[in-house]
Amino acid sequence: MSNILKIIQERSSMRMPFDMQRPVAQEDLQQILEAGRWAPTAHNMQNFEIIIIDDKTVLEEISDIKSTVSEIFIQENYQQLSFSEEELLQKKVGILGSMFPPSWQTPGVKPVAAEGGSRPFPICPTLLILLYDPRKRAPASEGDFLGAISLGCMVENLWLEATALGIDFHIVSTLGNGTVETEVKRILGVPEPLKIVFGIRLGYAVEPPAHYLRVRREVEDFSHHNIYNRMLD
Ligand SMILES: Cc1cc2nc3c(=O)[nH]c(=O)nc-3n(C[C@H](O)[C@H](O)[C@H](O)COP(=O)(O)O)c2cc1C
């Protein structure tokens, strides 16, 4: 197996608490950003900006932001959930319902939010905020689909390099949503019309999960030879 394939398979999401006494070394952070710098982007547009946050006061201010879960999130999240490891192993896509609070697992049931909302950002020693400028679009790309893919390529480079360096990585999409985005932009002085894609927690988990089931479809489940050869779901 090539080294790159090994790192690709090792890369994973670390949703556990991070050790605040163990910061990410500057040279490691520079290497992670260097990997992002060389990502492919549509028309080489390099349509990203990254804010690096390691100031504890700023991190605490962001981790104090509260949000409530939207109905649309509950409904669409539910479609992706499996309710047992057996079900997830069989489906090979989606995530385990046990990763979410019980009140997020029932469509049509109003989510029981913690009083005043829950905190979407569990604090970490280094937070990256990924920004893009919606005025800079990939040419002739409906909905700037190619621009969005370009951001994805860049993030994957960051993630693979972090994995290679043994640094835990966790995407927090909520930091780019609704009132949370507005609040983060205010704290960081992000000007209009820039948008937050999401936040990325970097660091070292205090204690990794004892067991984390990760599933993928088999190659033959998504590959087609010469002709599209499968019934639609
Ligand atoms: C664009 C994007 C957004 C994501 N947003 C979140 C998120 O908000 N919270 C989270 O815990 N994981 C998030 N993830 C991680 C995925 O849930 C995760 O990659 C997927 O379940 C596969 O698990 P693995 O990363 O451990 O292989 C996101 C991943 C991507 C690519």
PDBQT file of the ligand as one rigid body, heavy atoms in Angstrom, charges set to zero:
ROOT
HETATM    1  C1  LIG A 301     -17.970  19.251   4.396  1.00  0.00    +0.000 C 
HETATM    2  C2  LIG A 301     -17.967  18.446   5.687  1.00  0.00    +0.000 A 
HETATM    3  C3  LIG A 301     -18.657  18.904   6.792  1.00  0.00    +0.000 A 
HETATM    4  C4  LIG A 301     -18.624  18.188   7.997  1.00  0.00    +0.000 A 
HETATM    5  N1  LIG A 301     -19.241  18.711   9.103  1.00  0.00    +0.000 NA
HETATM    6  C5  LIG A 301     -19.114  18.070  10.286  1.00  0.00    +0.000 A 
HETATM    7  C6  LIG A 301     -19.643  18.639  11.476  1.00  0.00    +0.000 A 
HETATM    8  O1  LIG A 301     -20.220  19.725  11.485  1.00  0.00    +0.000 OA
HETATM    9  N2  LIG A 301     -19.482  17.962  12.638  1.00  0.00    +0.000 N 
HETATM   10  C7  LIG A 301     -18.832  16.749  12.688  1.00  0.00    +0.000 A 
HETATM   11  O2  LIG A 301     -18.705  16.191  13.766  1.00  0.00    +0.000 OA
HETATM   12  N3  LIG A 301     -18.306  16.191  11.577  1.00  0.00    +0.000 NA
HETATM   13  C8  LIG A 301     -18.425  16.830  10.388  1.00  0.00    +0.000 A 
HETATM   14  N4  LIG A 301     -17.873  16.286   9.254  1.00  0.00    +0.000 N 
HETATM   15  C9  LIG A 301     -17.194  14.980   9.344  1.00  0.00    +0.000 C 
HETATM   16  C10 LIG A 301     -18.025  13.846   8.722  1.00  0.00    +0.000 C 
HETATM   17  O3  LIG A 301     -19.147  13.557   9.514  1.00  0.00    +0.000 OA
HETATM   18  C11 LIG A 301     -17.095  12.643   8.603  1.00  0.00    +0.000 C 
HETATM   19  O4  LIG A 301     -16.045  12.961   7.727  1.00  0.00    +0.000 OA
HETATM   20  C12 LIG A 301     -17.795  11.387   8.119  1.00  0.00    +0.000 C 
HETATM   21  O5  LIG A 301     -18.809  10.986   9.017  1.00  0.00    +0.000 OA
HETATM   22  C13 LIG A 301     -16.812  10.224   7.946  1.00  0.00    +0.000 C 
HETATM   23  O6  LIG A 301     -16.132   9.995   9.166  1.00  0.00    +0.000 OA
HETATM   24  P1  LIG A 301     -14.535  10.090   9.275  1.00  0.00    +0.000 P 
HETATM   25  O7  LIG A 301     -14.146  11.529   8.988  1.00  0.00    +0.000 OA
HETATM   26  O8  LIG A 301     -14.190   9.725  10.673  1.00  0.00    +0.000 OA
HETATM   27  O9  LIG A 301     -13.977   9.166   8.260  1.00  0.00    +0.000 OA
HETATM   28  C14 LIG A 301     -17.909  16.973   8.057  1.00  0.00    +0.000 A 
HETATM   29  C15 LIG A 301     -17.204  16.517   6.936  1.00  0.00    +0.000 A 
HETATM   30  C16 LIG A 301     -17.214  17.247   5.770  1.00  0.00    +0.000 A 
HETATM   31  C17 LIG A 301     -16.405  16.752   4.579  1.00  0.00    +0.000 C 
ENDROOT
TORSDOF 0
